Amino acid sequence: MPREAEISVNEREFIQQALRENTRLDGRAFDTFRPLELTFGDEYGVADVKLGKTRVIARISVEVTAPLPERKFDGVFQIVTEFSPMASPAFEVGRPTDAEVILARILEKAIRRSNALDTESLCIIAGLKVFHLRADVHIIDHDGGLIDASCIAVMAALQHFRRPDVIVEGEKATVLSVREREPIPLSILHTPLCVTFSYYEEGEIFLVDANLAEEQVRQGEIIITMNRHGEVCQIAKYGGATVDALSLLNCNNVALEKVKDMSKFIQERLEADAKRRDAGGLMAELSAENDR
Amino acid sequence: MAATLPVVLPGDQISPSSLPKPTKGNKPLTLGPGLQHIPPNTISTTIAGALVTDAKKNAAWVEYNSGRYTPTAGDLVIATIATGGAESFNCTITPNTPYASLPNLAFEGATRKTRPQLATNSLVYARILTANRDTAPELTCVDPSTGKSEGLGPLKGGMVFKISLGMARRLLAGRKGGVTVLGGLSEKIGFEIAIGRNGVLWVDGGNVKTTLAVGKAVQEVDEHALGPEGQKKVVSKVLRDI
């Protein structure tokens, strides 16, 4: 009989009292993230994100399909979330929880609809063949902050992914295997990242990156997605309590700072991974990418 | 815990020399968790862990750290009230186990007219009375023979911390468990604790700082599997911070 372990009255009161005394359970400041870890798999397009005890793995895969009839020049990009029952007793396969629905919707808004990925570049032959890109998000361990971690995982995986090169001759397209030609990175237009603020005490206290216990106590959450240039992609607020405009602006400023830090971190990890793969310094010669 | 305990792996056969020798009389040999008897006279292990023997009780068992708690009669647990009924409360021991029932009359001094009022999601410290595979476990907050609570009952205030099952067992074992961190802390600061075999530690230090410090200290000892020296370091660090 699996279900989410509801937080006890004692824990709820203790967390609220601690917050009133400016203390978080793990001793963090109110506006700090848990230690973030990002590793890439041996294959292209696999990113493993650990945010404290939360763990999310994103994997990008690609296949060739016919485009949608109303979008002949665009490739298809799809994000699929999967909550593994081993992450939490509340997760069941085939029965999405509220958290899963919200996560899917936020990722859709933050990454797909903000045009983070240039889908036109996935077109092979207009109206006939396009690449269908699929991002699978697997929640492996759940200790709060799923949205932030998943967004980092998907964006990191997209930047890490390489799609196979194609040769087009008239109506005939040949997909070249990895052994024939070095795969090409995707064209990423910008990197949106999410920062979730949990608020308490009628919007008096804001926490960045709440863990599961803190999430269960909060009155509501504000999810801000922006890129490192400070362009806001979406803002979502869930939960009943009201939030005044000034604190929302304040959240935006904090979010920008966090997004800059995270973008830098992802970039560093990507560069470290590229260096590891670039055995003998031959990558530049192998590259089939066109300079824009 | 003594470092000389033999480590066994699943399927190992236990040689008669490593089994306890009965000190007096012919007390039958008792096999605890992790050991099984294959007739006529083979004893093998079912899990990996340390083989512990007790010559006085003529008993042997395997000490191990498992992830999931299975209710066993006689265990002390910290349960959460899920729903209240006319006859009993339904309690959650862990999210994976079925609800356990805690009769309204299983509290000290409870009668039909003075039933305890417990809100949903409040905590109780209880003992498992019965637990078997086919029925829901039954809890009690009184000692059936004396009718006294003996420290069991609703837990007010404080905070709970998750610890591993092995750590909970070691804490409950007292001096034999080899956990000195609580003893070290209690020399300087006052706090109240309750240990649940389901991997829950309840701490009430009177204020947020003390409660957190005690809970975090135990969790740190648990996570890093600290020995006596490590535990002393944790104690001195916590006391310095307070």
Chai-1 contact restraints between the chains, C-beta under 6 A:
chainA,res_idxA,chainB,res_idxB,connection_type,confidence,min_distance_angstrom,max_distance_angstrom,comment,restraint_id
A,M1,B,P98,contact,1.0,0.0,6.0,A-B,restraint_1
A,A5,B,P95,contact,1.0,0.0,6.0,A-B,restraint_2
A,E6,B,N121,contact,1.0,0.0,6.0,A-B,restraint_3
A,S8,B,T80,contact,1.0,0.0,6.0,A-B,restraint_4
A,S8,B,N121,contact,1.0,0.0,6.0,A-B,restraint_5
A,S8,B,L123,contact,1.0,0.0,6.0,A-B,restraint_6
A,V9,B,N121,contact,1.0,0.0,6.0,A-B,restraint_7
A,V9,B,S122,contact,1.0,0.0,6.0,A-B,restraint_8
A,N10,B,L123,contact,1.0,0.0,6.0,A-B,restraint_9
A,N10,B,G158,contact,1.0,0.0,6.0,A-B,restraint_10
A,E11,B,V160,contact,1.0,0.0,6.0,A-B,restraint_11
A,F14,B,M159,contact,1.0,0.0,6.0,A-B,restraint_12
A,Q17,B,V208,contact,1.0,0.0,6.0,A-B,restraint_13
A,A18,B,V208,contact,1.0,0.0,6.0,A-B,restraint_14
A,E21,B,V208,contact,1.0,0.0,6.0,A-B,restraint_15
A,T23,B,V208,contact,1.0,0.0,6.0,A-B,restraint_16
A,P89,B,P95,contact,1.0,0.0,6.0,A-B,restraint_17
A,P89,B,N96,contact,1.0,0.0,6.0,A-B,restraint_18
